[in-house]
Amino acid sequence: MTTTANAKGALFMAIAMIGFTCNDALVKSVTGDMNTGQILFVRGLMTTVLVVAIARWMGALGSWRIVLQPAVALRIAAEILASLAYVSALGAMPLANTASILQALPLAVTLGAALFLNEKVGWRRWLAIIAGFAGVLIVIRPGPEGFSLAAVYVIASVVGAAARDLCTRRIDRSVPSLFISVITAASITVTGAVMIVPMGGWQPVSGEAFVRLAAASVLLLVGYQTIVIAMRTGEISFIAPFRYTSLIWAIAIGFLFFGEVPDFWMTVGVGIIVASGLYTFYRENRRRDVEAVAQESKPESP
């Protein structure tokens, strides 16, 4: 893998993080005007139209029967859980806090792979996982009464996102990733429509709120596509750490537009989460290198 490829991959990852973080900020800005179900419906409808148009142009549309595949169905369910929980968390927590806790996602995926996919995880990575989740607790800082509802929301979003990523590994590679995005976007849109009434009913959508959600849907699509390009362009061990650039944007946007100032303990928690994630990436890269060397050194069969 060339240095140029890694640089391009890092650039695309950084762009993806900007897209996701700005999407989060735009969604957060309208959480006082409408409920989570309505936000998911309005944003999801626009995202679905965009994704369907792109998928049709690229010839990536397929049979809707693909949702009958267990891995696809579970992925959609996990994505719905993650979306519902994360949008709810955005309305109840500072942007930087939600973004910080979401950085525990790689650790949650590693944990899930060890528990459910029988992937080998050494004691060093187990310690990194434990340390990372300790960092999450520091950011959340549950009081004597336990976890707040906002904390439950964001933890549920991490669980859902981790389950989504694990299910993605089980989907047949012949299924176009863009078509999976179409099905997922449509499913979230339908779920949002169903949840509007239980969550408080439809509220009038102002022109400003509509424009913000339209921009959010475009940024969300940009994030999804550029992160795929990033992971396919450079070495994962080099590209993945650039996901933490989202914290810079989240803290800056939270301070400038929402008046949110990170406190000392949040900074400590973020540092632990990031350090744990980076160490996990490092150990994973080392493990792959060792396995590759062992594979190459095997004697050829006569």
Residue pairs with C-beta under 8 A, 6 or more apart in sequence:
1 234
1 235
1 238
5 233
5 234
5 235
6 234
6 235
6 238
6 239
7 234
8 233
8 234
9 229
9 230
9 231
9 233
9 234
9 235
9 238
9 239
10 230
10 234
10 238
10 239
10 242
11 230
12 226
12 227
12 229
12 230
12 233
13 226
13 227
13 230
13 231
13 239
13 240
13 242
13 243
13 245
14 242
14 245
15 222
15 226
16 222
16 223
16 224
16 226
16 227
16 230
16 243
17 223
17 242
17 243
17 245
17 246
17 249
18 245
18 246
18 249
19 219
19 220
19 222
19 223
19 226
20 219
20 220
20 223
20 246
21 95
21 99
21 246
21 249
21 250
21 253
22 215
22 216
22 219
22 249
22 253
23 216
23 219
23 220
23 223
24 86
24 90
24 95
24 98
24 99
24 250
25 95
25 250
25 253
25 254
25 257
25 258
26 212
26 213
26 215
26 216
26 219
27 39
27 43
27 87
27 90
27 213
27 216
28 90
28 91
28 95
28 258
29 212
29 257
30 39
30 209
30 212
30 213
31 39
31 87
31 90
31 91
32 91
33 203
33 205
33 206
33 209
34 42
34 203
34 205
34 209
35 195
35 196
35 199
35 200
35 201
35 203
36 84
36 87
36 88
36 91
36 192
36 195
36 199
37 191
37 192
37 193
37 194
37 195
37 196
37 197
37 198
37 199
38 192
38 196
38 199
38 202
38 203
38 205
39 87
39 192
39 213
40 83
40 84
40 87
40 188
40 189
40 191
40 192
40 195
41 189
41 192
41 193
41 196
42 192
42 205
42 210
42 213
43 192
43 213
43 216
43 217
43 220
44 185
44 186
44 188
44 189
44 192
44 217
45 189
46 213
46 214
46 217
46 218
47 185
47 189
47 217
47 220
47 221
48 182
48 185
48 186
48 189
50 217
50 218
50 221
51 178
51 181
51 182
51 185
51 221
52 61
52 182
54 60
54 178
54 221
55 61
55 176
55 178
55 179
55 181
55 182
58 178
60 176
60 178
60 179
60 182
61 179
61 182
62 175
62 176
62 179
64 183
66 72
66 175
66 179
66 180
66 183
67 73
67 76
67 183
67 187
69 171
69 172
71 167
71 168
71 170
71 171
72 167
72 171
72 175
72 180
72 183
74 163
74 167
75 163
75 164
75 167
75 168
75 171
75 180
75 184
76 183
76 184
76 187
78 160
78 161
78 163
78 164
78 167
79 160
79 161
79 164
79 184
79 187
79 188
80 160
80 187
80 188
80 191
81 156
81 157
81 159
81 160
81 163
82 156
82 157
82 158
82 159
82 160
82 161
82 164
83 157
83 160
83 188
83 191
84 191
84 195
85 153
85 154
85 156
85 157
85 160
86 98
86 102
86 153
86 154
86 157
86 161
88 150
88 153
89 98
89 150
89 153
89 154
89 157
90 98
92 148
92 149
92 150
92 153
93 150
93 151
93 153
93 154
94 254
94 258
94 260
94 262
95 250
95 253
95 254
95 258
95 260
96 247
96 250
96 251
96 254
96 260
96 262
96 266
97 139
97 140
97 154
97 266
98 154
98 250
99 246
99 247
99 250
99 251
100 139
100 247
100 250
100 266
100 269
100 270
100 273
101 136
101 139
101 140
101 154
101 155
101 158
101 273
102 154
102 157
102 158
102 161
103 243
103 244
103 246
103 247
103 270
103 273
103 274
103 277
104 132
104 133
104 135
104 136
104 158
104 273
104 277
105 158
105 161
105 162
105 165
106 240
106 243
106 277
106 280
106 281
107 128
107 129
107 132
107 133
107 273
107 276
107 277
107 280
108 158
108 159
108 161
108 162
109 162
109 165
109 166
110 121
110 125
110 129
110 280
110 284
111 121
111 129
111 162
112 162
112 163
112 166
113 119
113 121
113 166
114 120
114 121
116 166
117 166
117 169
120 287
121 129
122 283
122 287
124 279
124 283
125 279
125 280
125 283
125 284
128 276
128 277
128 279
128 280
128 283
129 276
129 280
131 272
131 275
131 276
132 272
132 273
132 276
132 277
132 280
134 272
135 268
135 269
135 270
135 271
135 272
135 273
135 276
136 155
136 269
136 273
137 269
138 265
138 266
138 268
138 269
138 272
139 265
139 266
139 269
139 270
139 273
140 147
140 148
140 151
140 154
140 155
140 269
141 265
142 148
142 151
147 155
168 180
171 180
177 228
181 224
196 202
230 239
230 242
231 239
231 240
233 239
236 281
236 285
237 281
237 282
237 284
237 285
237 288
240 281
241 277
241 278
241 281
244 274
244 277
244 278
247 270
247 274
251 262
254 260
254 262
255 261
262 270
